[in-house]
Amino acid sequence: MKLFNTITACLMLCAGLVSCEMKDELKGSGAGTSEVGYLNLGVAVNASQNSVVSRADNANNDGENVGVAVSADDFPVTITGVTDPSYSKEYESYAALKAENGGKVELPIGEYTVTAHSNAELEPQMATPYYEGTTPIKITAGVESSAEVKCTMKNMKIQLTYTANFLTKFESWDITINDGSDNILNFDETDKNPAAVYWMVAENVTEIKVAITATPTGGGQEVTESRLLSKPDGSNWAGSDALTIQMEENTSEDPTGIQGSGITINASVSFDEEEEDVPVTVKPGNDGDDDNKEPEPPTPTPEPELPTVTFPQNTYTLPDDMEADADILIQTALKNGSSDEYVGLKNVLVKIIPGNQGFKDALDFIKDMADFTGEGVDLVGNTSVEPLLQYIAPSLKVPVENAPNYSFPVGAFFETLLDIGTTGESAHVFEIMVTDNNGNSLSEPVRLNIVVE
């Protein structure tokens, strides 16, 4: 009985000192509390992208292309808790959200992320653009807040056109547009007025290759050309760029430079921040005599530097290791280009898997205030739970928000665990997951075992 009575006495003393008010504080704020606030939410498509021409023949009587305005009314909306990640609220459309309670959403106090997107699956190639937007919000008790999710285009618009002299000169052709990935666009003579394609361009691509093989009308030698297209400033191609590519017969008597021997490839691009199209940098796509050389694959994004966790040993046996060093050192990485500034801690989630019924009963006793046996307890900035833990481990201090590192003193639990014992059952396991302020987490939780003989 000694091993159970010791921990129970400590926790009952803690329960006597912690008032109902403090208990509410230990539970935290946000979803799960009775206090609520209200959100007036707007969802809109970025104004510069809110007119989409999906086909080159979408024109008025004057021959000018006519844009079709994009509405966000059918965009699904999701509200996800940050304060309480288990909380979420979904609407099948923005129109449905507006229809419910006049568009005013009641939410428990706390921080949230609101996401809205096109009512479709994002595919590598699409006939229509895909829009998505995210915005953070904070709900305060009794306050009516306003926020807007601005959705931007996530895929790149590719519009291929042919001049009249090109269509006269050539009877068949095969065109590919390639970013170095497997997602290749293909065009041929079967569609002389192709619709725009909304294309998921690969990451970190600065050059797009356009290659064409064409057969002249009436026969003759095939003409093969390729070009590399890049933005004027050399930046990466990305969603929301609108690239127009025009195929034209080269009528120059002395075809030199990028015009090649029979086809001129013109290109222009428009961006969010530009009111008009700007010319694209066009250069030969061949290397020497190799007209079919593919562009260099995109440079891979370097793997993020993860937090590190070190500890002297992963299993402790009591009482032999009572005096052993059992501090788990958690360290975040340096910020890019900094020699002394660290990314900082966002979460240190501690979960305890008790090795016997005595320790389980003790942890269940405080479950409403600190659920170590469920999803775990985040220690970062959690000063409310600190007094509770100090009844078990007097020297334990929780890490402050954005701390560059933290030492978790597992050894502070040894004396209590020795009293509790294992009575021939499994080891007690402390499981720790760490996330930094860049959102980088350990690949898997760190586990430390404590055996009491």
Secondary structure, DSSP 4 states (H G I P E B T S, - for coil): -HHHHHHHHHHHHHHHHS-HHHHHHHH-SSTTSS-EEEEEEEEEE-GGGSEE--BTT-B-TTS-B--EEPP-TT--EEEEESSSTT-EEEES-HHHHHHGGGGEEEEESEEEEEEEE-SS---SEESS--EEEEEEEEE-TT-EEEEEEEEEE-SEEEEEEE-HHHHHHEEEEEEEEE-SSS--EEEETT-SSPBPEEE-PPTT---EEEEEEEEETT----EEEEEEEE-TT-PPP-TT-EEEEEEEE---SS--GGGTTTEEEEEEEE-TT-SS-EEPEEEE--BTTBTTPPPPPPPPPPPPPPPEEE-S-SEEEETTTTTS--EEEEEPPBPTT-SS-B--EEEEEEEEE-SSHHHHHHHHHTTTT--TTTT-EE-TT-TTTHHHHHTTSTT--PPPTT-SEEEEEGGGGHHHHHHH--TTSPPEEEEEEEEETTS-B-SS-EEEEEEE-
